[in-house]
Amino acid sequence: MWLARIDHLYFVADGVSLGEQPVHAHGHEWALFNNIADWRREQ
């Protein structure tokens, strides 16, 4: 049996912090947005 894990790749604009991101499961979910309250625009 072969097991594979697909890495997620996100492009983020300079000056934007998405905070600490956990390992995201692969599937139909919104894991990127679980910590949206921690997102910051850096000056």
mmCIF file of the N, C-alpha and C atoms, coordinates in Angstrom:
data_MODEL
# 
_entry.id   MODEL 
# 
loop_
_atom_site.group_PDB 
_atom_site.id 
_atom_site.type_symbol 
_atom_site.label_atom_id 
_atom_site.label_alt_id 
_atom_site.label_comp_id 
_atom_site.label_asym_id 
_atom_site.label_entity_id 
_atom_site.label_seq_id 
_atom_site.pdbx_PDB_ins_code 
_atom_site.Cartn_x 
_atom_site.Cartn_y 
_atom_site.Cartn_z 
_atom_site.occupancy 
_atom_site.B_iso_or_equiv 
_atom_site.pdbx_formal_charge 
_atom_site.auth_seq_id 
_atom_site.auth_comp_id 
_atom_site.auth_asym_id 
_atom_site.auth_atom_id 
_atom_site.pdbx_PDB_model_num 
ATOM 1   N N  . MET A 1 1  ? 0.849   -1.163 0.000  1.00 0.00 ? 1  MET A N  1 
ATOM 2   C CA . MET A 1 1  ? 0.000   0.000  0.000  1.00 0.00 ? 1  MET A CA 1 
ATOM 3   C C  . MET A 1 1  ? 0.898   1.229  0.000  1.00 0.00 ? 1  MET A C  1 
ATOM 4   N N  . TRP A 1 2  ? 0.597   2.177  -0.865 1.00 0.00 ? 2  TRP A N  1 
ATOM 5   C CA . TRP A 1 2  ? 1.330   3.435  -0.936 1.00 0.00 ? 2  TRP A CA 1 
ATOM 6   C C  . TRP A 1 2  ? 0.541   4.519  -0.210 1.00 0.00 ? 2  TRP A C  1 
ATOM 7   N N  . LEU A 1 3  ? 1.239   5.256  0.595  1.00 0.00 ? 3  LEU A N  1 
ATOM 8   C CA . LEU A 1 3  ? 0.625   6.391  1.262  1.00 0.00 ? 3  LEU A CA 1 
ATOM 9   C C  . LEU A 1 3  ? 1.328   7.650  0.780  1.00 0.00 ? 3  LEU A C  1 
ATOM 10  N N  . ALA A 1 4  ? 0.574   8.652  0.527  1.00 0.00 ? 4  ALA A N  1 
ATOM 11  C CA . ALA A 1 4  ? 1.164   9.904  0.049  1.00 0.00 ? 4  ALA A CA 1 
ATOM 12  C C  . ALA A 1 4  ? 0.553   11.067 0.811  1.00 0.00 ? 4  ALA A C  1 
ATOM 13  N N  . ARG A 1 5  ? 1.364   12.071 0.983  1.00 0.00 ? 5  ARG A N  1 
ATOM 14  C CA . ARG A 1 5  ? 0.867   13.290 1.614  1.00 0.00 ? 5  ARG A CA 1 
ATOM 15  C C  . ARG A 1 5  ? 1.167   14.434 0.656  1.00 0.00 ? 5  ARG A C  1 
ATOM 16  N N  . ILE A 1 6  ? 0.155   15.153 0.298  1.00 0.00 ? 6  ILE A N  1 
ATOM 17  C CA . ILE A 1 6  ? 0.314   16.265 -0.615 1.00 0.00 ? 6  ILE A CA 1 
ATOM 18  C C  . ILE A 1 6  ? 0.525   17.529 0.206  1.00 0.00 ? 6  ILE A C  1 
ATOM 19  N N  . ASP A 1 7  ? 1.632   18.224 -0.040 1.00 0.00 ? 7  ASP A N  1 
ATOM 20  C CA . ASP A 1 7  ? 1.891   19.480 0.655  1.00 0.00 ? 7  ASP A CA 1 
ATOM 21  C C  . ASP A 1 7  ? 1.034   20.574 0.050  1.00 0.00 ? 7  ASP A C  1 
ATOM 22  N N  . HIS A 1 8  ? 0.565   21.440 0.912  1.00 0.00 ? 8  HIS A N  1 
ATOM 23  C CA . HIS A 1 8  ? -0.205  22.587 0.446  1.00 0.00 ? 8  HIS A CA 1 
ATOM 24  C C  . HIS A 1 8  ? 0.742   23.750 0.247  1.00 0.00 ? 8  HIS A C  1 
ATOM 25  N N  . LEU A 1 9  ? 0.482   24.545 -0.737 1.00 0.00 ? 9  LEU A N  1 
ATOM 26  C CA . LEU A 1 9  ? 1.304   25.698 -1.048 1.00 0.00 ? 9  LEU A CA 1 
ATOM 27  C C  . LEU A 1 9  ? 0.406   26.912 -1.138 1.00 0.00 ? 9  LEU A C  1 
ATOM 28  N N  . TYR A 1 10 ? 0.745   27.940 -0.370 1.00 0.00 ? 10 TYR A N  1 
ATOM 29  C CA . TYR A 1 10 ? -0.037  29.162 -0.376 1.00 0.00 ? 10 TYR A CA 1 
ATOM 30  C C  . TYR A 1 10 ? 0.875   30.319 -0.748 1.00 0.00 ? 10 TYR A C  1 
ATOM 31  N N  . PHE A 1 11 ? 0.376   31.218 -1.536 1.00 0.00 ? 11 PHE A N  1 
ATOM 32  C CA . PHE A 1 11 ? 1.088   32.442 -1.866 1.00 0.00 ? 11 PHE A CA 1 
ATOM 33  C C  . PHE A 1 11 ? 0.463   33.563 -1.043 1.00 0.00 ? 11 PHE A C  1 
ATOM 34  N N  . VAL A 1 12 ? 1.308   34.301 -0.346 1.00 0.00 ? 12 VAL A N  1 
ATOM 35  C CA . VAL A 1 12 ? 0.835   35.368 0.521  1.00 0.00 ? 12 VAL A CA 1 
ATOM 36  C C  . VAL A 1 12 ? 1.581   36.640 0.145  1.00 0.00 ? 12 VAL A C  1 
ATOM 37  N N  . ALA A 1 13 ? 0.868   37.737 0.074  1.00 0.00 ? 13 ALA A N  1 
ATOM 38  C CA . ALA A 1 13 ? 1.475   39.024 -0.276 1.00 0.00 ? 13 ALA A CA 1 
ATOM 39  C C  . ALA A 1 13 ? 2.488   39.442 0.780  1.00 0.00 ? 13 ALA A C  1 
ATOM 40  N N  . ASP A 1 14 ? 3.523   40.156 0.346  1.00 0.00 ? 14 ASP A N  1 
ATOM 41  C CA . ASP A 1 14 ? 4.481   40.719 1.290  1.00 0.00 ? 14 ASP A CA 1 
ATOM 42  C C  . ASP A 1 14 ? 3.743   41.605 2.281  1.00 0.00 ? 14 ASP A C  1 
ATOM 43  N N  . GLY A 1 15 ? 4.133   41.523 3.548  1.00 0.00 ? 15 GLY A N  1 
ATOM 44  C CA . GLY A 1 15 ? 3.507   42.343 4.568  1.00 0.00 ? 15 GLY A CA 1 
ATOM 45  C C  . GLY A 1 15 ? 2.278   41.725 5.204  1.00 0.00 ? 15 GLY A C  1 
ATOM 46  N N  . VAL A 1 16 ? 1.961   40.488 4.848  1.00 0.00 ? 16 VAL A N  1 
ATOM 47  C CA . VAL A 1 16 ? 0.812   39.796 5.436  1.00 0.00 ? 16 VAL A CA 1 
ATOM 48  C C  . VAL A 1 16 ? 1.324   38.585 6.205  1.00 0.00 ? 16 VAL A C  1 
ATOM 49  N N  . SER A 1 17 ? 0.862   38.429 7.439  1.00 0.00 ? 17 SER A N  1 
ATOM 50  C CA . SER A 1 17 ? 1.230   37.288 8.260  1.00 0.00 ? 17 SER A CA 1 
ATOM 51  C C  . SER A 1 17 ? -0.003  36.438 8.521  1.00 0.00 ? 17 SER A C  1 
ATOM 52  N N  . LEU A 1 18 ? 0.100   35.151 8.245  1.00 0.00 ? 18 LEU A N  1 
ATOM 53  C CA . LEU A 1 18 ? -1.019  34.239 8.491  1.00 0.00 ? 18 LEU A CA 1 
ATOM 54  C C  . LEU A 1 18 ? -0.894  33.536 9.835  1.00 0.00 ? 18 LEU A C  1 
ATOM 55  N N  . GLY A 1 19 ? 0.037   33.989 10.662 1.00 0.00 ? 19 GLY A N  1 
ATOM 56  C CA . GLY A 1 19 ? 0.203   33.394 11.984 1.00 0.00 ? 19 GLY A CA 1 
ATOM 57  C C  . GLY A 1 19 ? 0.788   31.992 11.886 1.00 0.00 ? 19 GLY A C  1 
ATOM 58  N N  . GLU A 1 20 ? 0.777   31.305 12.995 1.00 0.00 ? 20 GLU A N  1 
ATOM 59  C CA . GLU A 1 20 ? 1.287   29.935 13.055 1.00 0.00 ? 20 GLU A CA 1 
ATOM 60  C C  . GLU A 1 20 ? 0.280   28.997 12.402 1.00 0.00 ? 20 GLU A C  1 
ATOM 61  N N  . GLN A 1 21 ? 0.708   28.273 11.388 1.00 0.00 ? 21 GLN A N  1 
ATOM 62  C CA . GLN A 1 21 ? -0.177  27.356 10.679 1.00 0.00 ? 21 GLN A CA 1 
ATOM 63  C C  . GLN A 1 21 ? 0.103   25.922 11.110 1.00 0.00 ? 21 GLN A C  1 
ATOM 64  N N  . PRO A 1 22 ? -0.938  25.177 11.476 1.00 0.00 ? 22 PRO A N  1 
ATOM 65  C CA . PRO A 1 22 ? -0.760  23.765 11.800 1.00 0.00 ? 22 PRO A CA 1 
ATOM 66  C C  . PRO A 1 22 ? -0.614  22.950 10.511 1.00 0.00 ? 22 PRO A C  1 
ATOM 67  N N  . VAL A 1 23 ? -0.315  21.684 10.648 1.00 0.00 ? 23 VAL A N  1 
ATOM 68  C CA . VAL A 1 23 ? -0.308  20.789 9.492  1.00 0.00 ? 23 VAL A CA 1 
ATOM 69  C C  . VAL A 1 23 ? -1.742  20.657 9.017  1.00 0.00 ? 23 VAL A C  1 
ATOM 70  N N  . HIS A 1 24 ? -1.967  20.874 7.738  1.00 0.00 ? 24 HIS A N  1 
ATOM 71  C CA . HIS A 1 24 ? -3.310  20.814 7.180  1.00 0.00 ? 24 HIS A CA 1 
ATOM 72  C C  . HIS A 1 24 ? -3.562  19.442 6.581  1.00 0.00 ? 24 HIS A C  1 
ATOM 73  N N  . ALA A 1 25 ? -4.697  18.884 6.922  1.00 0.00 ? 25 ALA A N  1 
ATOM 74  C CA . ALA A 1 25 ? -5.110  17.608 6.326  1.00 0.00 ? 25 ALA A CA 1 
ATOM 75  C C  . ALA A 1 25 ? -5.527  17.866 4.884  1.00 0.00 ? 25 ALA A C  1 
ATOM 76  N N  . HIS A 1 26 ? -5.405  16.868 4.056  1.00 0.00 ? 26 HIS A N  1 
ATOM 77  C CA . HIS A 1 26 ? -5.815  17.031 2.670  1.00 0.00 ? 26 HIS A CA 1 
ATOM 78  C C  . HIS A 1 26 ? -7.279  16.630 2.557  1.00 0.00 ? 26 HIS A C  1 
ATOM 79  N N  . GLY A 1 27 ? -8.050  17.465 1.954  1.00 0.00 ? 27 GLY A N  1 
ATOM 80  C CA . GLY A 1 27 ? -9.469  17.167 1.813  1.00 0.00 ? 27 GLY A CA 1 
ATOM 81  C C  . GLY A 1 27 ? -10.254 18.436 1.584  1.00 0.00 ? 27 GLY A C  1 
ATOM 82  N N  . HIS A 1 28 ? -11.515 18.331 1.724  1.00 0.00 ? 28 HIS A N  1 
ATOM 83  C CA . HIS A 1 28 ? -12.413 19.464 1.497  1.00 0.00 ? 28 HIS A CA 1 
ATOM 84  C C  . HIS A 1 28 ? -12.712 20.136 2.819  1.00 0.00 ? 28 HIS A C  1 
ATOM 85  N N  . GLU A 1 29 ? -11.808 20.985 3.208  1.00 0.00 ? 29 GLU A N  1 
ATOM 86  C CA . GLU A 1 29 ? -11.985 21.687 4.465  1.00 0.00 ? 29 GLU A CA 1 
ATOM 87  C C  . GLU A 1 29 ? -11.400 23.079 4.323  1.00 0.00 ? 29 GLU A C  1 
ATOM 88  N N  . TRP A 1 30 ? -11.568 23.887 5.334  1.00 0.00 ? 30 TRP A N  1 
ATOM 89  C CA . TRP A 1 30 ? -11.118 25.279 5.317  1.00 0.00 ? 30 TRP A CA 1 
ATOM 90  C C  . TRP A 1 30 ? -10.025 25.478 6.353  1.00 0.00 ? 30 TRP A C  1 
ATOM 91  N N  . ALA A 1 31 ? -9.081  24.543 6.461  1.00 0.00 ? 31 ALA A N  1 
ATOM 92  C CA . ALA A 1 31 ? -8.051  24.579 7.499  1.00 0.00 ? 31 ALA A CA 1 
ATOM 93  C C  . ALA A 1 31 ? -7.252  25.877 7.493  1.00 0.00 ? 31 ALA A C  1 
ATOM 94  N N  . LEU A 1 32 ? -7.013  26.462 6.330  1.00 0.00 ? 32 LEU A N  1 
ATOM 95  C CA . LEU A 1 32 ? -6.259  27.711 6.258  1.00 0.00 ? 32 LEU A CA 1 
ATOM 96  C C  . LEU A 1 32 ? -6.930  28.812 7.057  1.00 0.00 ? 32 LEU A C  1 
ATOM 97  N N  . PHE A 1 33 ? -8.246  28.779 7.150  1.00 0.00 ? 33 PHE A N  1 
ATOM 98  C CA . PHE A 1 33 ? -9.003  29.841 7.802  1.00 0.00 ? 33 PHE A CA 1 
ATOM 99  C C  . PHE A 1 33 ? -9.288  29.582 9.284  1.00 0.00 ? 33 PHE A C  1 
ATOM 100 N N  . ASN A 1 34 ? -8.783  28.477 9.833  1.00 0.00 ? 34 ASN A N  1 
ATOM 101 C CA . ASN A 1 34 ? -9.045  28.162 11.244 1.00 0.00 ? 34 ASN A CA 1 
ATOM 102 C C  . ASN A 1 34 ? -8.468  29.198 12.193 1.00 0.00 ? 34 ASN A C  1 
ATOM 103 N N  . ASN A 1 35 ? -7.425  29.899 11.779 1.00 0.00 ? 35 ASN A N  1 
ATOM 104 C CA . ASN A 1 35 ? -6.809  30.894 12.656 1.00 0.00 ? 35 ASN A CA 1 
ATOM 105 C C  . ASN A 1 35 ? -6.920  32.299 12.058 1.00 0.00 ? 35 ASN A C  1 
ATOM 106 N N  . ILE A 1 36 ? -7.974  32.582 11.348 1.00 0.00 ? 36 ILE A N  1 
ATOM 107 C CA . ILE A 1 36 ? -8.120  33.864 10.648 1.00 0.00 ? 36 ILE A CA 1 
ATOM 108 C C  . ILE A 1 36 ? -8.045  35.056 11.611 1.00 0.00 ? 36 ILE A C  1 
ATOM 109 N N  . ALA A 1 37 ? -8.394  34.859 12.870 1.00 0.00 ? 37 ALA A N  1 
ATOM 110 C CA . ALA A 1 37 ? -8.306  35.935 13.856 1.00 0.00 ? 37 ALA A CA 1 
ATOM 111 C C  . ALA A 1 37 ? -6.846  36.326 14.141 1.00 0.00 ? 37 ALA A C  1 
ATOM 112 N N  . ASP A 1 38 ? -5.897  35.443 13.809 1.00 0.00 ? 38 ASP A N  1 
ATOM 113 C CA . ASP A 1 38 ? -4.468  35.718 14.040 1.00 0.00 ? 38 ASP A CA 1 
ATOM 114 C C  . ASP A 1 38 ? -3.797  36.383 12.836 1.00 0.00 ? 38 ASP A C  1 
ATOM 115 N N  . TRP A 1 39 ? -4.464  36.499 11.730 1.00 0.00 ? 39 TRP A N  1 
ATOM 116 C CA . TRP A 1 39 ? -3.863  37.106 10.547 1.00 0.00 ? 39 TRP A CA 1 
ATOM 117 C C  . TRP A 1 39 ? -3.594  38.577 10.817 1.00 0.00 ? 39 TRP A C  1 
ATOM 118 N N  . ARG A 1 40 ? -2.475  39.057 10.321 1.00 0.00 ? 40 ARG A N  1 
ATOM 119 C CA . ARG A 1 40 ? -2.090  40.446 10.546 1.00 0.00 ? 40 ARG A CA 1 
ATOM 120 C C  . ARG A 1 40 ? -1.484  41.042 9.277  1.00 0.00 ? 40 ARG A C  1 
ATOM 121 N N  . ARG A 1 41 ? -1.718  42.315 9.117  1.00 0.00 ? 41 ARG A N  1 
ATOM 122 C CA . ARG A 1 41 ? -1.055  43.087 8.068  1.00 0.00 ? 41 ARG A CA 1 
ATOM 123 C C  . ARG A 1 41 ? 0.100   43.812 8.730  1.00 0.00 ? 41 ARG A C  1 
ATOM 124 N N  . GLU A 1 42 ? 1.323   43.508 8.307  1.00 0.00 ? 42 GLU A N  1 
ATOM 125 C CA . GLU A 1 42 ? 2.512   44.098 8.907  1.00 0.00 ? 42 GLU A CA 1 
ATOM 126 C C  . GLU A 1 42 ? 2.890   45.365 8.161  1.00 0.00 ? 42 GLU A C  1 
ATOM 127 N N  . GLN A 1 43 ? 3.260   46.376 8.892  1.00 0.00 ? 43 GLN A N  1 
ATOM 128 C CA . GLN A 1 43 ? 3.613   47.667 8.284  1.00 0.00 ? 43 GLN A CA 1 
ATOM 129 C C  . GLN A 1 43 ? 5.094   47.739 8.032  1.00 0.00 ? 43 GLN A C  1 
# 
